[in-house]
Amino acid sequence: MAEEIKCLNGETVCETRTDDGSWILGFNKTIGILCPLQAELWGILLGLQLAWDNGFERLLIQSDNREAIRRVSASTASSVPCSLVRSIAALRYRGWATETQWIPREGNKPVDMMAKLDNLPCFNATVFSQPPKHLLPFLDFDILSSL
């Protein structure tokens, strides 16, 4: 069974679910003012770290940012000047299977909703072991639309 990470621009946001759509965990984190590509790369990096720390063995990294997916999927990712991309590559090359996939923003609604959650003024990550209640209808829709 593969877990998937979905990330979004702006707030660093991530949700992880199993193949059948069951929630595993999610997070959001304020990271400051960045361009969308940097925010997306931070989201992927922090999501990968969280997934690794939680023992995931297979991961599908989804993003609605084509450039982020292109950069982290490149065969040269481990040797590019961007330290974020190199850090992502280092995590991806550990003892697990990861894949990347671009998805349209419309296919990323649950993550978009998590990005809109009120965040504390500090820069600590908020980890959700259960999905926030207002997210449930979007998760159900997301599962049904993928069938």
C-alpha positions as CSV (number, residue, x, y, z in Angstrom):
1,M,0.0,0.0,0.0
2,A,1.5,3.4,-1.0
3,E,1.1,6.5,1.0
4,E,0.8,9.8,-0.9
5,I,1.9,13.3,0.0
6,K,0.1,16.3,-1.5
7,C,1.7,19.7,-1.1
8,L,0.5,23.2,-2.0
9,N,2.0,26.7,-2.5
10,G,1.9,29.3,0.2
11,E,1.6,27.8,3.6
12,T,3.6,24.6,3.8
13,V,0.8,22.0,3.9
14,C,0.8,18.3,3.5
15,E,-1.6,15.4,3.8
16,T,-0.8,11.7,3.7
17,R,-3.2,9.0,2.8
18,T,-3.2,5.4,1.9
19,D,-4.2,4.1,-1.6
20,D,-7.8,3.8,-0.5
21,G,-7.9,7.4,0.7
22,S,-7.7,6.7,4.4
23,W,-6.1,9.6,6.3
24,I,-2.7,8.9,7.8
25,L,-1.5,12.4,8.9
26,G,-1.2,16.0,7.7
27,F,0.5,19.1,8.7
28,N,0.6,22.8,8.0
29,K,3.4,25.3,8.9
30,T,4.0,28.9,8.4
31,I,7.4,29.4,6.7
32,G,7.4,33.1,6.0
33,I,7.3,35.0,2.7
34,L,8.6,33.0,-0.2
35,C,8.0,32.6,-3.9
36,P,5.5,29.8,-4.7
37,L,8.3,27.5,-6.0
38,Q,10.3,27.8,-2.7
39,A,7.1,27.3,-0.6
40,E,6.3,24.2,-2.6
41,L,9.8,22.8,-2.3
42,W,9.7,23.4,1.5
43,G,6.4,21.6,1.7
44,I,7.8,18.6,-0.2
45,L,10.9,18.5,2.0
46,L,9.1,18.8,5.3
47,G,6.5,16.3,4.1
48,L,9.2,13.8,3.1
49,Q,10.9,14.3,6.5
50,L,7.6,13.6,8.3
51,A,6.9,10.6,6.2
52,W,10.4,9.2,6.8
53,D,10.1,9.8,10.5
54,N,6.8,7.9,10.5
55,G,8.3,4.8,8.7
56,F,6.6,5.1,5.3
57,E,8.1,2.7,2.8
58,R,6.4,4.0,-0.4
59,L,5.4,7.5,-1.3
60,L,3.7,9.3,-4.1
61,I,4.6,13.0,-4.0
62,Q,1.9,15.1,-5.7
63,S,2.1,18.8,-6.3
64,D,0.2,21.3,-8.4
65,N,3.4,23.1,-9.1
66,R,4.9,21.8,-12.4
67,E,8.3,23.4,-11.8
68,A,8.7,21.8,-8.4
69,I,7.9,18.4,-9.7
70,R,10.2,18.9,-12.7
71,R,13.1,19.9,-10.3
72,V,12.7,17.1,-7.8
73,S,12.2,14.5,-10.5
74,A,15.3,15.5,-12.5
75,S,18.1,12.9,-12.6
76,T,20.5,15.7,-11.6
77,A,18.5,16.8,-8.5
78,S,21.2,15.7,-6.1
79,S,23.8,18.0,-7.7
80,V,21.9,21.2,-8.5
81,P,22.8,24.5,-6.9
82,C,19.5,24.7,-5.0
83,S,20.0,23.3,-1.5
84,L,16.2,22.6,-1.1
85,V,16.2,20.4,-4.2
86,R,19.4,18.6,-3.1
87,S,17.9,17.9,0.4
88,I,14.8,16.5,-1.2
89,A,16.9,14.3,-3.5
90,A,18.9,13.0,-0.5
91,L,15.6,12.1,1.3
92,R,14.2,10.4,-1.8
93,Y,17.3,8.3,-2.3
94,R,17.0,6.7,1.1
95,G,15.8,3.1,1.5
96,W,12.2,3.7,0.3
97,A,10.3,4.1,-3.0
98,T,9.2,7.6,-4.0
99,E,7.5,8.8,-7.1
100,T,6.4,12.3,-8.2
101,Q,3.3,13.4,-10.0
102,W,1.9,16.8,-11.1
103,I,-1.8,17.2,-10.4
104,P,-4.1,20.1,-11.3
105,R,-4.9,22.5,-8.4
106,E,-8.6,21.4,-8.6
107,G,-7.4,17.9,-7.7
108,N,-5.7,19.2,-4.5
109,K,-8.8,20.6,-2.7
110,P,-8.1,19.0,0.7
111,V,-4.6,20.5,0.8
112,D,-5.9,23.9,-0.3
113,M,-8.4,23.8,2.6
114,M,-5.6,22.9,5.1
115,A,-3.6,25.8,3.8
116,K,-6.5,28.1,4.8
117,L,-6.5,26.8,8.4
118,D,-5.7,29.4,11.0
119,N,-2.1,28.9,12.0
120,L,-0.4,30.1,15.2
121,P,1.8,33.1,14.7
122,C,4.8,31.0,15.4
123,F,6.6,28.9,12.8
124,N,6.0,25.5,14.4
125,A,4.4,22.8,12.4
126,T,0.9,21.7,13.3
127,V,0.6,17.9,12.7
128,F,-2.9,16.4,12.4
129,S,-3.2,12.7,13.2
130,Q,-6.9,13.0,12.3
131,P,-8.3,15.3,9.5
132,P,-9.8,18.6,10.7
133,K,-13.6,18.2,10.7
134,H,-14.3,20.8,8.1
135,L,-12.0,18.9,5.7
136,L,-14.1,15.7,5.7
137,P,-16.4,16.6,2.9
138,F,-13.4,17.6,0.7
139,L,-11.7,14.3,1.5
140,D,-14.8,12.3,0.6
141,F,-15.1,14.2,-2.7
142,D,-11.4,13.7,-3.4
143,I,-11.8,9.9,-2.8
144,L,-14.9,9.7,-5.0
145,S,-13.4,11.7,-7.8
146,S,-10.4,9.4,-8.0
147,L,-12.4,6.3,-8.5
